[in-house]
């Protein structure tokens, strides 16, 4: 097995059994969240995630927790990362919460050919007929359709409208400044279109597991997320196959590769999972195995035996 090869899943789950007994009373600096949750039990996985960073030549950010047991993992959880297309899940949530009276999901949106961007197969296929707002939400989340993402932003007041939505969730960190596809430049040190693993994860939890959305809207959002097709080589490859996953990926320059979601174990325990990553070179290649391996470690640690 070369240094780039993933750890076998069996080894990861055995390791997780041991790791769950090593709860850190004073986590290393890199593993300390931006603002600790009072009732959380933090597990220090700094060594494991540091090893992944060295193996893949990347910077990794993680915020994850077992919602039932409160066991929590935070690694570079307060550091900024480009959101990239993960924003689309939040834009759809903003549509559901704030714009149903003005633009119901069955309202048809028309757009000109000049609006079609790369990776917009579904929007392009509906160019002559238009898409309903619900179809645009589904395309943006499940296929990361870029044109659909911009259509959602138009409904909520553009990038600044999404930033206001984050603030309404109590998220003072996440911000969107640009439209697709400019928001994917992900230049290191550029604060535009960024969040942190903790901020993004907590906002995602409020929308998918909390009461921020009305029950029907929350169920609709989760249904869209469960139908995501873009994470088969990320969370989908790292988590047990019999778990139920609802997630959204994001990809950009500097090998930015993200996945945020909720996974329900066979015992229906919800795990919040936020994994963000980037590299130093603008043209570096994305390696989905980094996200896969991080997800496998989190599953073994947060829900061993489930």
ABEGO torsion letter per residue (X at the ends): XBAABBBBAAAAAAAAAAAAABBBABBBAAABBABBBAABBBBBAAAAAAAAAAAAGBBBBBBBBBAAAGBBBBBGAABBBBAEAAAAAAAAAAAAAAAAAABBAABBBBBBAAABBBGAAAAAAAAAAEBBAAAAAAAAAAAGBAAAAAAAAAAAGEAAAAAAAAAAAGBAABBBABBOAAAAAGBBGBABGBBBAAAAAAAAAAAAABAABBAAAAAAAAAAAAABAAAAABAAAABBAABBBBBBBBBBBGGBBBBBBBBBBAAGBBBBBBBBBBBABAABBBBAAAAAAAAAAAAAAABBGX
